[in-house]
Amino acid sequence: MRRVIAAGVALAACAVLFGAAPASAAEPLQLTVSLDGRDINGNTVTIDPAKSAELSVTAINNSDSVVRVRSVRVSGVALALTFFSYDTTMPFDVPAKSRVTRTLVLDFTDLGGQAIGLLPTTVDIVGAQREDLGSVSTVSDVRGSLWSVYGVFGLAMLVITAFLWATALLALARHRLAPNRWRRALRFLPAGIGTGLVAVITLSVLKLVPPEPAIEIPVVIGTAAIGLILGYLTPHPIPPLPPSSTPDDPTVDLRTRRLENTTEGFA
């Protein structure tokens, strides 16, 4: 069971470290996006699930050909996992060397059960072949519930990390860790990784720092290194005592002698 949980934490860490999308080719459209009249580029926007929001998208086509747009997508990603996504089909063409503005109303009612806190958010223009034609990134302050998908994910990571630390420390207290230092270090590695993931999610839910790759990767790598160092520096386990040669039963190996009565004659 411990190995399964440790593998799950390690996979989540791999998603954080290697899950960022590779750099794509130059996008054919430049976008300017505003939410309720406020430009989202470089700003933190507030999303209240109890209210709808007006999203205005201006697509600028600097190429010599028409670009056909199929839909607009708004998505929030943390730890390389998508926690909410809204796709609105809105076909329109952007002629060459021109710009087109479209406005749509987004209903975020379901968002309260999907996310909470600061989340990196992207607005994408999607083409007819579902290719990305342009995008703008921002940070959303989602006023959702702690029992949302993102909040429950953070609580689950907290429980798993506490379990990993408890099992590692209990093995240390019972002198059951491996004699090899590097094996002891690897025993503490999943707990260190889990601590980093919990720290990233907690900072996000408390609306202190968004879980962006520039924050996620150093935090997770740092806590993983701390876990390795702690495991490496743990004391060598006390070897088990050799079996005692003294029998436990005091009645074993007792020697008995038969006492014989002798009679002596008297002269």
Backbone bond lengths (Angstrom), bond angles and torsions (degrees), N, CA, C in turn:
res aa  C-N    CA-C-N  psi(-1)  N-CA   C-N-CA  omega(-1)  CA-C   N-CA-C  phi
1 M - - - 1.463 - - 1.528 111.02 -
2 R 1.347 114.98 -41.85 1.467 118.06 -179.69 1.514 110.86 -63.72
3 R 1.344 116.47 -37.26 1.460 119.08 -179.32 1.524 110.99 -67.32
4 V 1.333 116.94 -37.17 1.469 120.32 178.45 1.523 110.46 -63.45
5 I 1.335 117.06 -46.39 1.460 120.73 -179.63 1.523 110.49 -64.51
6 A 1.336 116.08 -42.99 1.463 119.56 179.14 1.523 110.93 -61.64
7 A 1.337 116.34 -39.79 1.461 119.20 178.04 1.524 111.44 -64.36
8 G 1.347 116.59 -37.56 1.467 119.87 177.72 1.508 112.24 -63.30
9 V 1.341 116.36 -43.04 1.463 119.93 177.91 1.518 110.16 -64.35
10 A 1.326 117.67 -41.22 1.457 120.39 179.78 1.519 111.52 -63.85
11 L 1.344 117.13 -39.47 1.464 120.10 177.90 1.520 111.21 -64.69
12 A 1.339 116.65 -40.17 1.467 119.28 177.55 1.515 110.62 -62.66
13 A 1.331 116.71 -38.57 1.460 119.80 178.74 1.524 110.95 -66.68
14 C 1.340 116.49 -39.17 1.465 119.15 176.92 1.517 111.01 -61.82
15 A 1.334 116.07 -37.22 1.471 119.36 177.51 1.516 110.49 -62.75
16 V 1.339 116.74 -37.80 1.462 120.45 178.81 1.519 110.53 -67.90
17 L 1.349 116.07 -44.44 1.454 119.55 -172.42 1.522 112.91 -77.68
18 F 1.335 116.33 -33.23 1.450 119.27 -173.24 1.514 113.72 -121.96
19 G 1.339 116.82 5.03 1.458 119.05 -174.30 1.509 114.65 -84.78
20 A 1.314 119.23 -7.66 1.456 120.36 -179.64 1.518 109.81 -64.74
21 A 1.318 115.69 138.32 1.463 120.30 -178.26 1.514 110.10 -68.42
22 P 1.318 117.95 139.46 1.447 120.82 177.51 1.521 111.38 -65.97
23 A 1.307 115.16 156.79 1.458 120.44 -179.48 1.523 109.81 -63.20
24 S 1.310 116.62 133.43 1.461 121.07 -177.99 1.518 109.78 -100.88
25 A 1.326 114.34 174.07 1.460 120.02 179.01 1.525 109.90 -70.00
26 A 1.323 115.24 168.26 1.456 120.44 -178.29 1.523 110.00 -59.46
27 E 1.318 116.55 132.73 1.464 121.36 -177.98 1.523 109.65 -81.05
28 P 1.324 116.19 140.82 1.474 118.99 -174.86 1.523 114.10 -71.90
29 L 1.348 117.59 -19.26 1.456 120.25 -177.71 1.532 110.67 -119.34
30 Q 1.319 115.39 142.23 1.458 121.16 169.74 1.523 108.15 -99.69
31 L 1.327 116.44 137.06 1.453 120.03 -174.09 1.522 111.96 -117.23
32 T 1.318 113.33 145.52 1.461 122.23 166.93 1.514 106.31 -126.72
33 V 1.336 116.10 121.56 1.463 120.90 -173.26 1.526 108.96 -124.85
34 S 1.329 114.79 135.95 1.467 120.11 175.61 1.527 109.01 -130.62
35 L 1.330 115.45 145.37 1.458 121.96 177.59 1.513 108.13 -117.75
36 D 1.338 115.93 117.55 1.469 122.01 -175.39 1.522 111.13 54.34
37 G 1.338 115.42 40.91 1.450 121.52 175.89 1.507 115.67 82.75
38 R 1.339 119.00 2.55 1.468 122.50 -178.80 1.517 109.91 -112.59
39 D 1.334 115.65 127.89 1.461 120.93 178.82 1.528 109.34 -62.79
40 I 1.344 116.88 128.03 1.466 119.76 -175.73 1.521 112.83 -87.43
41 N 1.324 117.40 -16.63 1.463 120.08 -175.66 1.528 110.30 -67.50
42 G 1.328 116.28 117.02 1.459 121.11 179.30 1.510 114.41 81.04
43 N 1.326 117.85 3.68 1.466 121.38 -179.93 1.527 110.29 -120.57
44 T 1.328 115.79 155.74 1.454 121.56 173.16 1.519 108.28 -92.99
45 V 1.323 116.24 122.23 1.458 120.95 -176.79 1.527 108.92 -104.63
46 T 1.321 116.08 142.99 1.461 122.01 179.15 1.517 110.03 -94.55
47 I 1.331 115.23 130.41 1.467 120.88 177.92 1.522 107.78 -118.95
48 D 1.319 115.20 115.71 1.459 121.33 178.49 1.532 108.05 -103.86
49 P 1.343 117.59 114.52 1.469 118.91 -178.52 1.527 113.96 -59.22
50 A 1.321 116.71 -20.48 1.464 119.52 -179.03 1.525 112.25 -79.05
51 K 1.332 117.20 -7.78 1.456 120.23 -176.86 1.523 110.12 -128.13
52 S 1.319 116.57 148.13 1.459 121.14 171.70 1.524 109.00 -82.27
53 A 1.330 116.19 161.36 1.464 120.96 -177.61 1.528 109.62 -134.30
54 E 1.307 115.71 147.21 1.462 121.78 179.99 1.524 109.00 -99.52
55 L 1.324 115.52 116.96 1.466 121.87 -178.67 1.522 108.86 -105.54
56 S 1.317 116.13 123.17 1.455 122.20 179.24 1.531 109.24 -112.71
57 V 1.335 116.08 125.57 1.461 121.84 -176.66 1.520 108.80 -120.95
58 T 1.336 115.78 125.76 1.458 121.64 175.09 1.517 108.38 -113.12
59 A 1.337 115.96 117.53 1.462 121.91 -178.89 1.517 109.19 -103.72
60 I 1.328 116.27 128.15 1.464 122.59 -178.70 1.526 108.47 -112.92
61 N 1.330 116.19 122.30 1.457 122.50 -178.50 1.523 109.02 -107.99
62 N 1.345 116.31 108.60 1.465 121.15 179.63 1.523 112.34 -96.57
63 S 1.332 117.03 4.21 1.460 119.90 -178.32 1.539 110.23 -87.40
64 D 1.329 115.82 179.54 1.464 121.45 -179.06 1.519 112.86 -98.11
65 S 1.345 117.55 11.40 1.463 120.31 -179.31 1.523 110.06 -134.55
66 V 1.322 115.05 159.99 1.460 120.68 179.66 1.530 109.74 -72.86
67 V 1.323 116.48 138.87 1.469 122.21 176.47 1.527 107.62 -110.97
68 R 1.320 115.60 125.45 1.461 121.05 -178.91 1.523 110.15 -98.45
69 V 1.322 115.01 125.48 1.463 122.07 -178.85 1.522 109.09 -103.20
70 R 1.339 115.31 138.65 1.469 119.94 179.61 1.535 112.07 -103.75
71 S 1.338 117.48 -44.64 1.461 120.04 -174.74 1.522 110.91 -155.99
72 V 1.335 114.28 168.73 1.470 122.33 175.71 1.520 107.30 -118.34
73 R 1.334 115.96 132.10 1.462 120.83 -177.18 1.530 109.64 -121.62
74 V 1.339 115.36 132.45 1.468 122.18 173.87 1.519 107.42 -117.44
75 S 1.339 117.71 121.15 1.464 120.98 -175.60 1.518 110.73 -137.81
76 G 1.329 114.65 148.14 1.461 121.81 177.32 1.514 110.28 -118.64
77 V 1.329 116.93 129.25 1.463 122.34 -174.27 1.523 109.50 -127.28
78 A 1.336 115.52 138.66 1.465 122.13 173.47 1.513 108.59 -145.84
79 L 1.335 117.24 138.80 1.461 122.16 -179.27 1.526 111.07 55.24
80 A 1.337 115.93 36.25 1.465 123.23 179.63 1.516 112.44 64.08
81 L 1.329 118.77 17.98 1.455 123.49 177.75 1.523 109.05 -119.09
82 T 1.337 116.92 137.07 1.457 122.01 178.65 1.514 109.41 -86.04
83 F 1.344 116.43 118.91 1.459 120.47 -177.45 1.522 112.34 -101.09
84 F 1.314 118.67 -17.37 1.458 120.03 169.86 1.518 109.18 -156.29
85 S 1.335 115.14 149.91 1.460 120.83 -179.99 1.524 108.92 -153.83
86 Y 1.332 116.01 130.91 1.466 122.32 178.91 1.527 108.04 -124.24
87 D 1.321 116.11 119.07 1.461 121.94 176.66 1.521 109.26 -110.34
88 T 1.324 115.17 127.38 1.462 120.82 178.18 1.523 108.78 -120.92
89 T 1.315 116.56 116.40 1.464 120.47 178.59 1.523 109.33 -73.21
90 M 1.337 114.85 122.89 1.465 119.71 -176.98 1.533 108.00 -152.89
91 P 1.344 118.27 76.90 1.463 120.90 -176.47 1.533 112.09 -65.69
92 F 1.312 116.11 134.19 1.468 121.64 171.96 1.520 108.11 -162.69
93 D 1.322 115.06 159.28 1.463 122.25 179.75 1.520 109.60 -107.78
94 V 1.336 114.38 144.43 1.466 120.34 174.48 1.522 107.05 -113.59
95 P 1.338 118.50 105.80 1.466 120.58 -178.27 1.533 111.40 -62.12
96 A 1.322 114.70 161.72 1.462 120.64 179.07 1.525 110.76 -62.75
97 K 1.319 115.30 140.37 1.471 122.78 176.85 1.528 111.90 56.06
98 S 1.342 116.09 41.74 1.464 118.66 179.87 1.519 109.13 -149.71
99 R 1.327 114.95 176.98 1.458 120.99 178.70 1.516 109.93 -132.32
100 V 1.346 114.65 150.85 1.462 121.72 179.64 1.526 107.95 -134.96
101 T 1.342 116.05 136.52 1.462 121.69 178.30 1.523 109.59 -114.67
102 R 1.330 115.07 131.41 1.454 121.31 176.28 1.526 108.80 -128.72
103 T 1.329 115.50 142.53 1.469 121.29 -179.58 1.521 109.08 -124.19
104 L 1.334 115.73 134.99 1.461 120.90 178.47 1.517 109.26 -137.86
105 V 1.318 115.56 156.11 1.467 121.89 179.42 1.520 108.29 -105.03
106 L 1.328 116.05 126.50 1.461 122.17 -178.85 1.520 109.84 -104.17
107 D 1.321 115.82 132.69 1.461 122.40 176.38 1.524 108.36 -100.53
108 F 1.336 116.76 110.09 1.459 122.11 -176.07 1.535 112.72 -98.22
109 T 1.332 116.99 25.62 1.460 119.53 -175.97 1.522 112.21 -57.63
110 D 1.324 117.67 -42.56 1.459 121.42 -177.61 1.521 113.22 -75.24
111 L 1.319 117.84 -11.21 1.463 120.69 -174.82 1.531 112.07 -67.57
112 G 1.335 116.96 -25.73 1.456 119.66 179.93 1.513 112.86 -61.42
113 G 1.332 117.98 -26.60 1.457 121.39 178.36 1.514 113.28 -97.24
114 Q 1.346 117.05 6.66 1.458 120.12 -177.43 1.524 113.61 -113.50
115 A 1.317 117.92 -32.77 1.462 118.83 -174.05 1.524 110.92 -152.91
116 I 1.340 114.48 164.35 1.455 122.16 176.48 1.529 108.09 -154.91
117 G 1.320 116.67 145.71 1.464 120.65 176.40 1.513 113.35 87.60
118 L 1.326 115.18 -160.34 1.462 121.61 -178.94 1.516 110.15 -85.02
119 L 1.325 115.99 128.00 1.461 121.36 178.70 1.529 109.54 -136.52
120 P 1.329 118.23 132.94 1.462 120.23 171.50 1.527 109.90 -60.73
121 T 1.322 116.90 130.30 1.465 122.07 -174.50 1.524 109.38 -127.99
122 T 1.316 115.21 142.57 1.461 121.25 -178.74 1.523 109.88 -128.11
123 V 1.331 116.20 136.13 1.459 122.49 171.88 1.526 107.04 -107.79
124 D 1.337 116.08 118.89 1.464 122.16 -176.52 1.517 110.52 -116.81
125 I 1.336 114.40 144.19 1.455 121.80 169.15 1.525 106.85 -100.02
126 V 1.331 116.28 122.69 1.468 121.70 -173.77 1.526 109.20 -108.47
127 G 1.353 115.66 136.58 1.451 121.27 -179.20 1.516 112.95 -87.18
128 A 1.323 115.66 -176.83 1.462 121.25 -176.82 1.515 112.28 -64.40
129 Q 1.330 118.30 -29.59 1.462 123.38 177.98 1.528 111.29 -96.41
130 R 1.318 115.52 20.34 1.471 123.06 -179.75 1.527 112.93 61.16
131 E 1.313 116.34 26.35 1.454 120.41 175.05 1.526 109.27 -88.63
132 D 1.315 116.38 152.53 1.465 121.24 178.48 1.522 109.61 -79.19
133 L 1.319 115.39 122.54 1.462 120.64 179.29 1.522 112.54 -97.69
134 G 1.306 116.57 -19.83 1.464 121.03 -179.74 1.519 109.44 177.74
135 S 1.313 117.15 156.20 1.460 120.18 -177.97 1.518 111.03 -154.71
136 V 1.332 114.52 155.66 1.467 122.69 174.47 1.527 106.95 -134.79
137 S 1.320 116.27 134.27 1.461 121.33 -178.79 1.518 111.19 -108.33
138 T 1.313 115.40 146.99 1.461 121.59 178.47 1.522 108.36 -152.82
139 V 1.324 117.17 -173.71 1.463 123.31 174.74 1.521 107.42 -123.07
140 S 1.339 115.86 128.89 1.463 121.01 179.89 1.522 110.42 -103.77
141 D 1.315 114.98 136.61 1.466 121.77 171.82 1.523 106.69 -98.16
142 V 1.340 115.93 96.16 1.462 121.31 -174.11 1.524 108.93 -88.13
143 R 1.325 116.23 122.41 1.464 121.47 179.47 1.536 109.84 -89.72
144 G 1.330 115.80 58.67 1.458 120.76 -177.36 1.518 112.37 -94.48
145 S 1.326 115.95 -164.19 1.458 122.77 -176.45 1.522 110.52 -100.64
146 L 1.336 116.02 148.69 1.456 120.56 174.83 1.525 111.13 -61.85
147 W 1.347 116.76 -25.86 1.459 121.31 179.37 1.516 111.94 -91.19
148 S 1.320 117.01 19.73 1.459 121.15 173.61 1.525 109.11 -73.60
149 V 1.322 115.72 174.58 1.468 120.32 -179.99 1.528 110.38 -57.56
150 Y 1.317 117.01 -44.75 1.468 120.91 -179.08 1.519 111.28 -67.38
151 G 1.337 117.11 -41.25 1.452 120.08 179.34 1.520 112.27 -65.69
152 V 1.336 117.12 -43.60 1.470 120.56 178.79 1.528 110.39 -66.26
153 F 1.327 117.16 -36.08 1.463 120.65 175.96 1.526 110.48 -59.51
154 G 1.325 116.84 -43.06 1.458 120.22 178.00 1.522 112.12 -64.99
155 L 1.335 117.57 -41.48 1.462 120.60 178.34 1.530 111.21 -64.77
156 A 1.340 116.94 -39.03 1.462 120.26 177.96 1.530 110.71 -64.04
157 M 1.330 116.90 -41.26 1.456 119.72 177.78 1.528 110.92 -64.42
158 L 1.320 117.47 -35.10 1.464 120.96 177.74 1.530 110.91 -64.12
159 V 1.332 116.81 -44.56 1.469 120.76 -179.73 1.533 110.46 -65.09
160 I 1.335 116.71 -44.13 1.462 120.26 -179.90 1.524 110.87 -63.14
161 T 1.332 116.60 -43.21 1.459 120.04 -179.34 1.532 111.23 -65.13
162 A 1.325 117.38 -41.11 1.463 120.35 177.10 1.527 110.61 -61.68
163 F 1.335 116.86 -39.55 1.465 120.59 178.32 1.525 111.05 -64.31
164 L 1.336 116.99 -41.93 1.459 120.41 179.83 1.528 111.36 -64.08
165 W 1.327 116.97 -43.37 1.468 119.98 177.36 1.523 110.69 -64.35
166 A 1.329 117.16 -41.36 1.463 120.11 -178.10 1.524 110.89 -63.76
167 T 1.327 117.83 -45.31 1.462 119.77 -179.45 1.526 111.93 -66.03
168 A 1.334 117.24 -39.15 1.465 120.14 179.75 1.534 110.84 -66.96
169 L 1.322 117.12 -44.12 1.456 120.23 -179.47 1.531 111.82 -70.30
170 L 1.333 116.62 -33.61 1.466 119.49 177.11 1.523 110.34 -66.81
171 A 1.332 116.61 -40.63 1.467 119.38 176.22 1.525 110.95 -63.45
172 L 1.340 116.16 -35.84 1.462 119.67 176.90 1.527 110.74 -65.39
173 A 1.319 117.42 -44.20 1.461 120.86 -178.67 1.525 111.80 -65.78
174 R 1.328 116.88 -32.07 1.464 120.69 -178.94 1.521 112.91 -92.07
175 H 1.340 116.22 6.30 1.464 121.71 178.36 1.535 111.53 58.84
176 R 1.333 115.78 41.19 1.454 120.92 -178.91 1.520 112.72 -110.40
177 L 1.313 118.10 10.39 1.457 120.09 176.20 1.519 110.23 -75.31
178 A 1.322 115.24 161.38 1.464 120.10 -178.36 1.524 110.53 -67.46
179 P 1.324 118.14 147.34 1.474 120.07 177.48 1.525 112.93 -64.68
180 N 1.348 117.28 -29.47 1.457 121.24 -179.36 1.527 110.56 -75.01
181 R 1.329 117.18 132.15 1.474 121.18 -176.58 1.521 112.33 -63.84
182 W 1.326 117.74 -40.14 1.458 119.99 -176.92 1.522 111.30 -70.44
183 R 1.326 117.05 -31.62 1.465 118.61 174.67 1.521 110.89 -68.57
184 R 1.324 116.34 -35.88 1.469 118.78 175.66 1.521 110.33 -67.24
185 A 1.335 117.44 -36.82 1.463 120.68 177.84 1.525 110.92 -63.61
186 L 1.337 116.93 -43.23 1.459 120.30 179.33 1.515 111.74 -67.03
187 R 1.331 117.69 -26.11 1.473 120.50 177.16 1.530 110.23 -65.77
188 F 1.332 117.83 -32.22 1.463 121.51 -178.84 1.525 112.52 -91.15
189 L 1.340 117.96 -10.12 1.466 120.57 -176.31 1.527 112.95 -61.37
190 P 1.353 121.11 -48.58 1.473 119.24 -179.90 1.521 113.25 -58.84
191 A 1.337 116.90 -36.79 1.467 119.51 178.18 1.523 110.86 -65.06
192 G 1.333 117.18 -37.66 1.460 119.97 177.12 1.514 112.09 -66.44
193 I 1.340 117.04 -41.33 1.458 120.57 178.13 1.527 110.25 -63.53
194 G 1.328 116.17 -45.60 1.464 119.90 178.88 1.516 112.00 -59.50
195 T 1.328 116.89 -37.62 1.470 120.20 178.22 1.520 110.72 -61.93
196 G 1.334 117.05 -40.28 1.464 119.93 178.22 1.515 112.47 -65.07
197 L 1.344 116.85 -42.36 1.461 119.99 178.58 1.524 111.30 -63.28
198 V 1.336 116.15 -42.37 1.468 119.51 178.79 1.525 110.36 -63.59
199 A 1.331 117.02 -40.06 1.466 120.27 179.48 1.529 111.04 -62.78
200 V 1.329 116.98 -42.75 1.468 120.55 -179.64 1.529 110.69 -63.02
201 I 1.333 116.27 -46.03 1.466 120.06 -178.79 1.524 110.84 -66.41
202 T 1.333 117.14 -40.15 1.460 120.35 -179.29 1.522 111.48 -63.33
203 L 1.331 117.24 -43.54 1.464 120.45 177.77 1.524 111.18 -61.83
204 S 1.325 115.92 -34.57 1.463 120.27 179.09 1.520 111.07 -70.51
205 V 1.345 117.02 -48.45 1.464 120.57 -177.49 1.528 110.75 -64.75
206 L 1.337 117.76 -35.44 1.461 121.29 178.36 1.527 112.58 -79.03
207 K 1.339 116.54 1.17 1.470 123.36 176.37 1.529 112.04 62.47
208 L 1.335 114.76 39.41 1.458 120.23 178.08 1.525 111.48 -100.51
209 V 1.323 116.47 -50.26 1.470 121.31 -177.98 1.524 108.34 -140.13
210 P 1.329 119.07 130.19 1.471 120.18 177.44 1.519 110.48 -73.13
211 P 1.333 117.84 149.10 1.473 121.27 -178.77 1.521 112.38 -80.16
212 E 1.318 116.30 68.69 1.452 121.21 178.27 1.524 109.60 -91.92
213 P 1.338 118.48 156.70 1.471 120.59 -177.65 1.526 113.23 -54.16
214 A 1.330 117.69 -35.51 1.462 119.95 179.60 1.523 111.99 -64.38
215 I 1.334 117.46 -21.66 1.465 122.16 177.47 1.523 110.52 -98.55
216 E 1.331 116.80 -45.40 1.468 121.63 -175.38 1.516 112.24 -58.49
217 I 1.321 116.40 -51.36 1.462 119.99 -171.79 1.524 112.16 -63.72
218 P 1.351 120.56 -50.35 1.469 118.31 178.65 1.529 113.60 -61.32
219 V 1.346 117.31 -38.04 1.463 119.68 -178.89 1.521 110.87 -65.41
220 V 1.331 117.17 -48.32 1.462 120.62 -177.77 1.531 110.54 -66.25
221 I 1.328 117.19 -42.90 1.468 119.58 178.42 1.524 110.30 -63.26
222 G 1.335 117.59 -40.32 1.463 120.97 -179.62 1.516 112.26 -63.87
223 T 1.331 117.51 -47.01 1.466 119.57 -179.75 1.529 111.36 -69.74
224 A 1.337 117.45 -32.88 1.460 119.91 175.68 1.529 110.27 -63.90
225 A 1.343 116.86 -41.20 1.467 120.32 177.65 1.528 111.07 -64.30
226 I 1.338 116.70 -38.68 1.468 119.69 177.85 1.523 110.46 -63.55
227 G 1.338 117.02 -42.30 1.462 120.04 177.20 1.522 111.97 -61.01
228 L 1.334 116.99 -42.91 1.459 120.35 177.94 1.521 111.74 -61.79
229 I 1.332 116.41 -45.51 1.469 120.44 -177.87 1.525 110.62 -64.30
230 L 1.341 116.67 -43.72 1.470 119.30 178.93 1.523 110.94 -61.21
231 G 1.335 116.49 -43.82 1.460 119.30 178.76 1.518 111.81 -64.58
232 Y 1.341 116.84 -38.16 1.464 120.48 -179.46 1.524 111.74 -66.90
233 L 1.329 115.99 -33.68 1.465 120.09 -176.33 1.527 113.26 -89.31
234 T 1.304 118.55 -1.41 1.460 119.23 177.94 1.520 110.26 -62.75
235 P 1.340 118.10 146.66 1.473 119.95 -177.96 1.516 112.23 -66.40
236 H 1.318 114.16 153.51 1.461 120.30 178.17 1.525 109.19 -63.71
237 P 1.327 116.80 131.74 1.463 118.01 -178.62 1.521 111.91 -63.03
238 I 1.327 117.52 143.29 1.458 122.58 179.09 1.521 108.83 -70.20
239 P 1.353 117.68 125.18 1.469 118.33 -179.62 1.520 110.73 -65.87
240 P 1.317 117.13 151.00 1.465 119.62 179.55 1.516 111.46 -66.09
241 L 1.307 116.50 147.70 1.452 121.48 -179.94 1.524 110.11 -68.42
242 P 1.357 116.81 141.38 1.468 118.29 177.69 1.518 110.76 -67.05
243 P 1.317 116.78 153.51 1.471 119.18 179.57 1.517 111.39 -61.65
244 S 1.293 115.43 137.74 1.460 120.89 -177.35 1.522 110.23 -75.01
245 S 1.356 115.19 140.44 1.460 120.44 177.53 1.517 112.17 -82.75
246 T 1.336 116.69 -13.25 1.454 120.82 179.24 1.514 109.65 -80.11
247 P 1.295 118.58 126.09 1.470 119.56 -179.22 1.504 111.06 -66.22
248 D 1.315 114.33 145.88 1.451 118.91 179.79 1.518 112.09 -74.06
249 D 1.353 118.73 -31.53 1.453 121.95 -177.77 1.518 110.12 -86.71
250 P 1.324 118.63 114.22 1.471 119.59 -176.32 1.519 113.17 -67.40
251 T 1.298 117.47 -12.32 1.471 118.51 -178.38 1.514 112.46 -87.50
252 V 1.347 115.61 -9.66 1.460 118.76 -179.70 1.521 109.37 -76.53
253 D 1.277 115.94 145.72 1.449 123.64 175.74 1.530 113.04 69.72
254 L 1.310 116.98 19.29 1.460 118.34 172.78 1.518 108.81 -81.01
255 R 1.280 115.05 136.63 1.460 120.15 -179.70 1.533 109.47 -97.29
256 T 1.294 114.89 134.67 1.471 119.71 178.28 1.512 109.74 -115.92
257 R 1.281 113.55 146.15 1.458 119.30 176.27 1.522 109.61 -126.33
258 R 1.299 113.72 145.03 1.452 118.91 178.15 1.521 108.66 -89.59
259 L 1.283 111.89 122.10 1.458 117.16 179.49 1.521 108.73 -86.77
260 E 1.273 116.62 122.79 1.453 121.20 -179.90 1.524 109.92 -107.67
261 N 1.274 114.32 130.81 1.461 119.47 175.97 1.524 109.97 -81.60
262 T 1.262 115.83 128.59 1.477 120.74 178.07 1.490 109.07 -112.41
263 T 1.290 115.18 142.35 1.471 119.60 178.68 1.520 108.23 -111.81
264 E 1.264 114.96 137.58 1.448 120.16 -179.78 1.549 107.92 -112.55
265 G 1.303 112.11 135.88 1.443 115.26 177.93 1.520 112.24 -81.47
266 F 1.258 114.13 147.88 1.463 116.58 178.12 1.540 107.09 -107.40
267 A 1.208 112.64 134.79 1.441 116.95 178.29 1.510 109.53 -74.74
